[in-house]
Amino acid sequence: MDYLFNFIYTLPPKSATIIAVLLGFILIDDLPAEKQNVLGNFLVLVGQVVATNAAQQDYSDGLKPDKEKEQMKNDIERLKKQIEELRR
């Protein structure tokens, strides 16, 4: 499965679009409209789940540097206090 996904990730944008269009036409071949609708909605839902997860992961990853900065500030303050105590 990783091979398939790696193949998709490395495709140029236009090639990926053409392949998606071709797959779409292959999937709808001989399917009545109601089944096409079900299949399309299912694929859209899968895409929404992937996109939502990716967005949440990006947001969470963006918070990590702030947490790290806060921890560093706390460490600096603690070290300043220790230095001040040693000077006494």
Buried (B, 14 or more C-beta within 10 A) or exposed (E): EEEEEEEEEEEEEEEBEEEEEEEBEEEBEEEEEEEBEEBBEEEEEEEEEEEEEEEEEEEEEEEEEEEEEEEEEEEEEEEEEEEEEEEE
